[in-house]
Amino acid sequence: MKLEAKALGHWARRRNLRLLAHTRRILFVMMPLGAFTGWMMGLAVEVYRSSFAWVGTHLVPGHWVLLMPLVGLPLATMLLDFGRVGDVSLSEDVHLSRENPFQAFPFRKSLVKVAACFATIFLGGSAGLEGPAKWFGAAVGLQCHRLMSFLARPFRIFRRLKTEAGTMVVAGAAGAISSVFRAPLSAALYAAEHEGVLQTRTLVPTLVSAAAGYLVFAAMVGHAPLLALPRAYSLRWREVWMAIPLGIACGLVSSFFGAATALFRRRLAWIPLRWRGFAGGLGLVVLMLPGHFLVPHLPTIRGGGVELVNHLIQAPADLRLALIFLGIKVLATALTLGCGGIGGTWLPAVCMGACLGSAFDAAWLPGYPGLLTMLGATALAGAFNGTILVPVVFLAETTAQAPLVVPALVATTVAYLVARDWE
């Protein structure tokens, strides 16, 4: 009995020490890391807003906005070439980080990638701000791990704060992405999930970092949701059934988008990277023309497309415009990525899905606009990024409308299965 009591006491002490160590890491590592990356991305979002407002005021009236891709994409590809980074793929870096985060996110090259992302996104390219957020947050997380490792040698206290490099990478990315999504839970899941699998050992640090990043961002920018629905929606069987053909269409468009991106990369690969941006920029100028003359002050190509999604939600559904926006957004994003520009694909996929959903709204639910628009946004984002849970959580957080979750699950599951079978 004494031996059993002694063993139990020893086990309890070890458990308490582990809990204390986890608490220290959460308070002194994960929360500051998330807060810092959230603060930096808050500044980036403010610059993003200001730049779009300045362009709308000064460059749109004189049509100078049409020349922006001829500046942004060449600048991005030159930064990657002269910075000795070369062709870049965020998905490949994320995959590599699971095996060797030090090789995937070296600090200097990561900063070059972030700069190229901003050149792409701010100056006319079609890509999402979550791309530079993920690169920047991951690089900061890795540097934080290196700092802890360095300080742990002379100072014993830092040994108790040291965390695995992979965990720090994911936590840093979550803190930054939560600011872009304005949704901490979906940002944490998006950062922690890999090929449909959630790593439970990284989930708690990732959630803490995402929450800290969002709190700092909200204190700077406010709590306004990323996507603002004009009305409350109720759950009806008709929308659930409509989610099935919408999901099929989203899966097919997702497959077409992936094929178009790969095609542009193959066709433009013979051009040296530093000059490839000029070819892509010229193509984007042509693709900008329809949207510029149809809705001059609405950026139909530039950036991730959040402004276009909010326009589709608020305005009466128009089948012709929705299909035009869908076509140019798919081709513009594929061309941006295919010619060497870099950035995120989540928000552009949300925008493409919203355009397709808006077309369904115009055809099938003209008196109930916005519902299929949001379901399409969710389904196509899930299909292209290979996930079912994250887009549905993203929808619930960004709209705060629980009735949309059920049809969103149906549409996203169908789109995911169709896209996987068409790969």
C-alpha positions as CSV (number, residue, x, y, z in Angstrom):
1,M,0.0,0.0,0.0
2,K,2.8,2.4,0.8
3,L,4.5,1.7,-2.5
4,E,1.2,2.3,-4.3
5,A,0.6,5.5,-2.5
6,K,4.2,6.6,-3.2
7,A,3.8,5.8,-6.9
8,L,0.5,7.7,-7.1
9,G,2.1,10.7,-5.4
10,H,5.0,10.6,-7.9
11,W,2.6,10.4,-10.8
12,A,0.5,13.3,-9.5
13,R,3.6,15.4,-9.1
14,R,4.7,14.7,-12.6
15,R,1.2,15.5,-13.9
16,N,1.2,18.8,-12.0
17,L,4.6,19.7,-13.4
18,R,3.5,19.0,-16.9
19,L,0.4,21.1,-16.4
20,L,2.6,23.9,-15.1
21,A,4.9,23.6,-18.1
22,H,2.0,23.8,-20.5
23,T,0.6,26.8,-18.7
24,R,3.9,28.6,-18.8
25,R,4.2,28.0,-22.5
26,I,0.7,29.2,-23.2
27,L,1.2,32.4,-21.1
28,F,4.7,33.3,-22.0
29,V,5.2,31.9,-25.5
30,M,2.0,31.2,-27.4
31,M,0.0,34.3,-26.3
32,P,2.8,36.8,-27.0
33,L,3.6,35.1,-30.4
34,G,-0.1,35.2,-31.5
35,A,-0.4,38.8,-30.2
36,F,2.7,39.9,-32.2
37,T,1.7,38.3,-35.4
38,G,-1.9,39.5,-35.0
39,W,-0.6,43.1,-34.5
40,M,1.6,42.9,-37.5
41,M,-1.2,41.6,-39.7
42,G,-3.5,44.2,-38.3
43,L,-1.1,46.9,-39.6
44,A,-1.0,45.0,-43.0
45,V,-4.8,45.0,-43.2
46,E,-5.0,48.7,-42.5
47,V,-2.4,49.3,-45.2
48,Y,-4.5,47.0,-47.5
49,R,-7.7,49.0,-46.8
50,S,-6.0,52.3,-47.3
51,S,-4.3,51.3,-50.5
52,F,-7.6,50.1,-52.0
53,A,-9.3,53.3,-50.9
54,W,-6.5,55.4,-52.4
55,V,-6.7,53.4,-55.7
56,G,-10.5,53.9,-55.9
57,T,-10.1,57.7,-55.4
58,H,-7.0,58.4,-57.5
59,L,-6.5,55.7,-60.1
60,V,-9.9,54.4,-61.0
61,P,-11.4,57.7,-62.5
62,G,-8.5,58.0,-64.9
63,H,-8.3,54.3,-65.7
64,W,-4.7,54.2,-64.4
65,V,-5.8,51.2,-62.2
66,L,-5.6,49.1,-65.3
67,L,-1.8,49.5,-65.4
68,M,-1.2,48.3,-61.8
69,P,-0.6,44.6,-62.7
70,L,2.2,45.7,-65.1
71,V,3.9,47.0,-62.0
72,G,2.9,44.6,-59.3
73,L,3.6,41.2,-60.9
74,P,7.0,42.1,-62.4
75,L,8.0,43.6,-59.1
76,A,7.0,40.3,-57.3
77,T,8.8,38.1,-59.8
78,M,11.9,40.3,-59.7
79,L,12.0,40.2,-55.9
80,L,11.8,36.4,-56.0
81,D,14.5,36.1,-58.6
82,F,17.0,38.7,-57.3
83,G,16.3,37.5,-53.7
84,R,17.4,34.0,-54.8
85,V,14.2,32.4,-53.8
86,G,12.9,31.2,-57.2
87,D,9.5,29.8,-58.0
88,V,7.4,29.5,-54.8
89,S,4.4,27.5,-53.8
90,L,2.8,28.0,-50.4
91,S,1.3,24.5,-50.4
92,E,4.8,23.0,-51.0
93,D,6.3,25.0,-48.2
94,V,3.5,23.9,-45.8
95,H,4.1,20.3,-46.8
96,L,7.8,20.6,-46.4
97,S,7.4,22.2,-42.9
98,R,5.9,19.0,-41.6
99,E,9.3,17.3,-42.2
100,N,11.8,20.2,-41.9
101,P,10.4,23.6,-40.9
102,F,13.9,25.1,-40.9
103,Q,14.2,24.4,-44.6
104,A,10.6,25.5,-45.4
105,F,10.7,28.9,-43.6
106,P,14.2,30.4,-43.5
107,F,13.7,33.9,-42.2
108,R,15.4,36.0,-44.9
109,K,13.7,34.1,-47.8
110,S,10.4,34.1,-45.9
111,L,10.6,37.9,-45.7
112,V,11.3,38.1,-49.5
113,K,8.3,35.9,-50.1
114,V,6.1,38.1,-47.9
115,A,7.3,41.2,-49.8
116,A,6.6,39.5,-53.1
117,C,3.1,38.6,-51.8
118,F,2.4,42.2,-50.9
119,A,3.6,43.4,-54.3
120,T,1.3,40.8,-56.0
121,I,-1.8,41.6,-53.9
122,F,-1.6,45.4,-53.5
123,L,-0.6,46.1,-57.1
124,G,-3.2,44.3,-59.1
125,G,-2.7,40.5,-58.7
126,S,-5.4,38.1,-57.7
127,A,-4.3,36.4,-54.5
128,G,-5.4,36.3,-50.8
129,L,-3.8,38.1,-47.9
130,E,-3.8,34.8,-45.9
131,G,-0.7,33.8,-48.0
132,P,1.7,36.4,-46.7
133,A,0.1,36.0,-43.2
134,K,0.9,32.3,-43.2
135,W,4.5,32.8,-44.4
136,F,5.1,35.7,-42.0
137,G,3.6,34.0,-39.0
138,A,5.4,30.7,-39.6
139,A,8.7,32.5,-40.1
140,V,8.2,34.5,-36.8
141,G,7.2,31.3,-35.0
142,L,10.4,29.6,-36.2
143,Q,12.6,32.5,-35.1
144,C,10.9,32.4,-31.7
145,H,11.8,28.8,-31.4
146,R,15.4,29.6,-32.3
147,L,15.5,32.4,-29.8
148,M,14.2,30.0,-27.1
149,S,16.8,27.4,-28.0
150,F,19.6,30.0,-27.8
151,L,18.5,31.3,-24.4
152,A,18.0,27.8,-23.0
153,R,21.7,27.2,-23.0
154,P,22.8,29.8,-20.5
155,F,19.4,30.2,-18.7
156,R,17.6,27.2,-17.3
157,I,14.2,28.9,-17.1
158,F,14.0,29.1,-20.9
159,R,14.3,25.3,-21.2
160,R,10.9,25.0,-19.7
161,L,9.5,27.4,-22.3
162,K,11.0,25.7,-25.3
163,T,8.5,24.1,-27.7
164,E,8.9,22.0,-30.8
165,A,9.8,24.0,-34.0
166,G,6.7,22.6,-35.9
167,T,4.4,23.7,-33.1
168,M,5.8,27.2,-33.1
169,V,5.5,27.4,-36.9
170,V,1.8,26.5,-36.8
171,A,1.0,28.7,-33.9
172,G,2.7,31.7,-35.5
173,A,0.8,31.1,-38.7
174,A,-2.5,30.8,-36.8
175,G,-2.0,34.1,-35.0
176,A,-1.5,35.9,-38.3
177,I,-4.3,34.2,-40.2
178,S,-6.9,34.9,-37.5
179,S,-6.4,38.6,-38.3
180,V,-7.0,38.1,-42.0
181,F,-10.0,35.8,-41.5
182,R,-11.3,37.7,-38.4
183,A,-12.2,34.2,-37.2
184,P,-9.9,32.7,-34.6
185,L,-11.3,29.1,-34.6
186,S,-11.3,28.6,-38.4
187,A,-7.8,30.2,-38.6
188,A,-6.5,27.8,-36.0
189,L,-8.0,24.8,-37.8
190,Y,-6.7,26.1,-41.1
191,A,-3.2,26.4,-39.7
192,A,-3.2,23.1,-37.8
193,E,-4.9,20.9,-40.5
194,H,-2.7,19.1,-43.0
195,E,-4.1,16.9,-45.8
196,G,-7.4,16.5,-43.9
197,V,-5.7,15.5,-40.6
198,L,-5.7,17.7,-37.4
199,Q,-2.6,17.3,-35.3
200,T,-3.9,17.2,-31.7
201,R,-0.5,18.0,-30.2
202,T,-0.5,21.4,-32.0
203,L,-4.2,22.2,-31.6
204,V,-4.1,23.8,-28.2
205,P,-1.1,26.1,-28.8
206,T,-2.6,27.0,-32.2
207,L,-6.0,27.9,-30.7
208,V,-4.3,30.1,-28.0
209,S,-2.2,31.9,-30.5
210,A,-5.1,32.4,-32.9
211,A,-7.2,33.8,-30.1
212,A,-4.5,36.2,-29.0
213,G,-3.9,37.4,-32.5
214,Y,-7.6,38.0,-33.1
215,L,-7.9,40.0,-29.8
216,V,-5.1,42.3,-30.7
217,F,-6.4,42.7,-34.2
218,A,-9.9,43.4,-33.0
219,A,-8.6,46.0,-30.6
220,M,-6.9,47.8,-33.5
221,V,-9.5,47.4,-36.3
222,G,-12.8,46.4,-34.6
223,H,-15.0,43.4,-34.5
224,A,-16.8,43.8,-37.9
225,P,-17.1,40.5,-39.6
226,L,-15.2,39.7,-42.8
227,L,-18.5,39.0,-44.7
228,A,-21.6,40.9,-43.7
229,L,-24.9,39.2,-44.6
230,P,-27.8,41.6,-45.0
231,R,-30.5,39.4,-43.4
232,A,-31.0,36.4,-41.1
233,Y,-31.6,33.1,-42.9
234,S,-33.8,30.2,-41.8
235,L,-33.2,26.5,-42.5
236,R,-35.5,25.1,-45.1
237,W,-35.4,21.8,-47.1
238,R,-35.3,23.6,-50.4
239,E,-31.9,25.1,-49.7
240,V,-30.5,21.8,-48.4
241,W,-31.5,20.1,-51.7
242,M,-30.1,23.0,-53.7
243,A,-26.8,22.5,-52.0
244,I,-26.2,19.3,-53.9
245,P,-26.1,20.6,-57.5
246,L,-24.3,23.7,-56.2
247,G,-21.7,21.4,-54.6
248,I,-21.2,19.5,-57.8
249,A,-20.7,22.8,-59.7
250,C,-18.2,24.0,-57.1
251,G,-16.2,20.8,-57.3
252,L,-16.0,21.1,-61.1
253,V,-15.0,24.7,-61.0
254,S,-12.3,23.9,-58.4
255,S,-10.9,21.2,-60.6
256,F,-10.9,23.6,-63.6
257,F,-9.2,26.3,-61.5
258,G,-6.4,23.9,-60.5
259,A,-6.0,22.7,-64.1
260,A,-5.8,26.3,-65.4
261,T,-3.2,27.2,-62.8
262,A,-1.1,24.2,-63.8
263,L,-1.5,25.0,-67.5
264,F,-0.3,28.6,-67.0
265,R,2.7,27.4,-65.1
266,R,3.7,25.0,-67.8
267,R,3.1,27.4,-70.6
268,L,5.0,30.2,-69.0
269,A,7.9,28.2,-67.5
270,W,10.2,28.9,-70.5
271,I,10.2,32.6,-69.6
272,P,12.9,33.6,-67.0
273,L,11.2,34.3,-63.7
274,R,12.3,37.9,-63.6
275,W,10.4,38.6,-66.9
276,R,7.5,36.3,-66.4
277,G,5.7,38.9,-64.3
278,F,5.4,41.1,-67.4
279,A,3.5,38.4,-69.3
280,G,1.2,37.8,-66.4
281,G,0.7,41.5,-65.9
282,L,-0.3,42.0,-69.5
283,G,-2.8,39.2,-69.3
284,L,-4.3,40.6,-66.1
285,V,-4.8,44.0,-67.7
286,V,-6.9,42.3,-70.4
287,L,-8.9,40.4,-67.7
288,M,-9.5,43.6,-65.7
289,L,-11.3,45.4,-68.6
290,P,-14.7,43.8,-68.3
291,G,-15.0,44.3,-64.5
292,H,-13.5,47.8,-64.7
293,F,-16.1,49.1,-67.1
294,L,-19.1,47.2,-65.6
295,V,-18.4,48.1,-61.9
296,P,-15.6,50.7,-62.0
297,H,-15.1,51.1,-58.2
298,L,-15.3,47.4,-57.4
299,P,-12.0,45.4,-57.5
300,T,-13.1,42.3,-59.4
301,I,-9.5,41.0,-59.7
302,R,-7.2,42.8,-57.3
303,G,-6.7,41.0,-54.0
304,G,-8.5,38.1,-52.5
305,G,-12.0,39.3,-53.6
306,V,-13.6,40.0,-50.2
307,E,-15.0,43.3,-51.6
308,L,-16.6,41.4,-54.5
309,V,-18.1,38.8,-52.2
310,N,-19.7,41.5,-50.0
311,H,-21.0,43.2,-53.2
312,L,-22.6,40.0,-54.3
313,I,-24.2,39.4,-50.9
314,Q,-25.7,42.9,-50.8
315,A,-26.7,43.5,-54.4
316,P,-29.6,41.8,-56.2
317,A,-28.4,38.6,-57.8
318,D,-27.6,39.0,-61.5
319,L,-26.9,35.8,-63.5
320,R,-24.9,37.5,-66.3
321,L,-22.6,39.5,-64.0
322,A,-22.1,36.6,-61.6
323,L,-20.8,34.4,-64.5
324,I,-18.6,37.1,-65.8
325,F,-17.1,37.7,-62.4
326,L,-16.6,34.0,-62.0
327,G,-14.8,33.6,-65.3
328,I,-12.4,36.5,-64.8
329,K,-11.6,35.7,-61.2
330,V,-10.8,32.0,-62.0
331,L,-8.6,33.0,-64.9
332,A,-7.0,36.0,-63.1
333,T,-6.0,33.9,-60.1
334,A,-4.7,31.1,-62.2
335,L,-2.7,33.5,-64.3
336,T,-1.4,35.3,-61.2
337,L,-0.1,32.1,-59.6
338,G,1.0,30.6,-62.9
339,C,3.2,33.6,-63.9
340,G,5.1,33.6,-60.6
341,G,3.0,35.9,-58.5
342,I,2.4,34.5,-55.0
343,G,-0.3,34.8,-52.3
344,G,-3.1,32.8,-50.7
345,T,-5.7,30.8,-52.5
346,W,-8.3,30.6,-49.8
347,L,-9.9,34.0,-50.2
348,P,-9.9,33.8,-54.1
349,A,-11.5,30.4,-53.8
350,V,-14.2,31.9,-51.5
351,C,-14.7,34.7,-54.1
352,M,-15.1,32.2,-57.0
353,G,-17.5,30.1,-55.0
354,A,-19.5,33.3,-54.1
355,C,-19.8,34.2,-57.8
356,L,-21.0,30.7,-58.7
357,G,-23.4,30.7,-55.8
358,S,-24.7,34.1,-56.8
359,A,-25.5,32.7,-60.3
360,F,-27.5,29.9,-58.6
361,D,-29.2,32.6,-56.5
362,A,-30.2,34.5,-59.6
363,A,-31.5,31.4,-61.3
364,W,-33.2,29.6,-58.4
365,L,-33.7,31.9,-55.4
366,P,-34.0,35.5,-56.7
367,G,-36.2,36.5,-53.8
368,Y,-33.7,35.1,-51.2
369,P,-30.3,36.5,-52.3
370,G,-27.1,35.8,-50.6
371,L,-27.8,32.3,-49.3
372,L,-26.5,30.2,-52.1
373,T,-23.8,32.8,-52.6
374,M,-22.4,32.0,-49.2
375,L,-22.9,28.2,-49.6
376,G,-20.9,28.4,-52.9
377,A,-18.1,30.4,-51.2
378,T,-17.8,27.7,-48.5
379,A,-18.0,24.7,-50.9
380,L,-15.5,25.9,-53.4
381,A,-13.0,27.0,-50.7
382,G,-13.3,23.5,-49.2
383,A,-13.0,21.7,-52.5
384,F,-9.9,23.5,-53.7
385,N,-8.1,23.4,-50.3
386,G,-9.1,19.8,-49.6
387,T,-11.0,20.3,-46.4
388,I,-14.6,20.0,-45.2
389,L,-14.6,21.2,-41.6
390,V,-12.6,24.5,-41.9
391,P,-14.8,26.2,-44.5
392,V,-18.0,25.4,-42.6
393,V,-16.5,26.8,-39.4
394,F,-15.3,29.8,-41.4
395,L,-18.9,30.4,-42.6
396,A,-20.3,30.1,-39.1
397,E,-17.8,32.5,-37.6
398,T,-17.8,35.1,-40.3
399,T,-21.6,35.3,-40.7
400,A,-22.8,34.2,-37.1
401,Q,-25.7,32.4,-38.7
402,A,-26.0,28.8,-37.5
403,P,-28.8,27.8,-40.0
404,L,-26.3,28.0,-42.8
405,V,-24.2,25.2,-41.3
406,V,-26.4,22.3,-42.4
407,P,-26.6,23.2,-46.2
408,A,-23.0,24.3,-46.1
409,L,-21.9,20.9,-44.9
410,V,-23.9,19.3,-47.7
411,A,-22.5,21.6,-50.4
412,T,-18.9,21.4,-49.1
413,T,-18.9,17.6,-48.8
414,V,-20.3,17.2,-52.3
415,A,-17.8,19.7,-53.8
416,Y,-14.9,18.0,-51.9
417,L,-15.8,14.6,-53.3
418,V,-16.3,15.8,-56.8
419,A,-13.0,17.7,-56.8
420,R,-11.1,14.8,-55.4
421,D,-12.5,12.4,-58.1
422,W,-11.6,14.9,-60.9
423,E,-8.0,15.5,-59.8
